Amino acid sequence: MAHSMFTRPVRPLVARDRGEEHRAATPLELFFDLCFVAAAAQIGAELVHALAAGHVLCGVLDYWTLFFGIWWAWVNFTWFASSYDNDDVVFRVMTLVQITGVLVFAAGIGEAFGGHDLVVCVLGYAVMRLALVAQWLRVARNCGGSERRMALRYAGGIVFCQVVWQAMLLLPEGVRPWWFLVGAATELCVPAWAEQAHGTSWHPHHIAERYGLFTIIVLGETIIAATVALKGAVQAEDGLGELVPVAIGGLLVVFAAWWVYFGVPAHDRLLSNRQAFLWGYGHFLIFTSAAAIGPGIEIAVEQIEGKTELSQTVANLCFTAPAAVFFLATWALHSRYYKKGAAQQFVLPLVTAALLACTLLGHAAILAAGLVCVAGIACGITLVTRAARAEQAATS
């Protein structure tokens, strides 16, 4: 008999079977993703304000710094849940505590972006991370040997990193960016150190699905942000003839991003911790660039309305740069492993270069970028089809 939320028994938190069939994301994981993407959207909104005011370098650095906090908490929960999710009441409550932490983090994004007041963000991050410490201690309680040592390493590593982040609040503002690099590097080293003792039993299909779902939601938030910007401009009747190409080009780029990301089965590459760490960490570029495409469209709209301090070229770069990073990172992490021959292999790198070249096309840049992406996909499909036909003819 199924248990309700309040009668579900507390069960030992033990490793799940990596070979488990039909493993899929749970409703709680989807809820978790939505809340985290909502916080990411807040960072994107602040990025738009910073870019529009002409603070390009500072805005981008703040964007990456704050996005790291959300991304890393999401990554740690995702891989932990893939290995140990038992869906009991304690696991659910601890997950909801982490969601509470990201909401606190989101509440401090505005102050962190402009005034560099990091107190609320650091507090929210601590809530997210310490809730996961409690989960790792549950694992340690229910296992022994090398697995217990691994769980305790995770818990101790996360606590140590929290000390590093709390210390950052005491440092002068000019030192904090360098201290952030120390903290981020320490965080990234914890999983590799912990799993030297014992590897977790994450599920390749589940991990690939979780990353794919987060990518979809981020791209959806990008479309929402762009829609809001376009709606405001249309209502103000500002440059309506220039807005249509921006809308079409932006939509084509997002559609192409979805097409390219889901064009190959990512789980086939997740065969070991070494491959999985590289793939999982590399998604920082995919997530941050996907989330920045929407703000890039918003900047293009504000440029048409005359509300930015940016030149046309720099405003275009705010869109073409994240789009180029997305396609290049997707190619580097998994698309290239499924391409046969030089022609197929270099389609996405050439698309990346063409996207950056579109920066110089003035008001036509975003529409041109969309057409470049469509042409790249069409070229890729044609090459794959020809190769398949040639292979079929050779074997027949």
Secondary structure, 3 states (H helix, E strand, C coil): CCCCCCCCCCCCCCCCCCCCCCCCCCHHHHHHHHHHHHHHHHHHHHHHHHHHCCCHHHHHHHHHHHHHHHHHHHHHHHHHHHHHCCCCHHHHHHHHHHHHHHHHHHHCHHHHHHCCCCHHHHHHHHHHHHHHHHHHHHHHHCCCHHHHHHHHHHHHHHHHHHHHHHHHCCCCCCCHHHHHHHHHHHHHHHHHHHCCCCCCCCCHHHHHHHHHHHHHHHHHHHHHHHHHHHHHHHHHCCCHHHHHHHHHHHHHHHHHHHHHHCCCCHHHHCCCHHHHHHHHHHHHHHHHHHHHHHHHHHHHHHHHHCCCCCCHHHHHHHHHHHHHHHHHHHHHHCHHHHCCHHHHHCHHHHHHHHHHHHHHHHHHHHHHHHHHHHHHHHHHHHHHHHHHHHHHHHHC
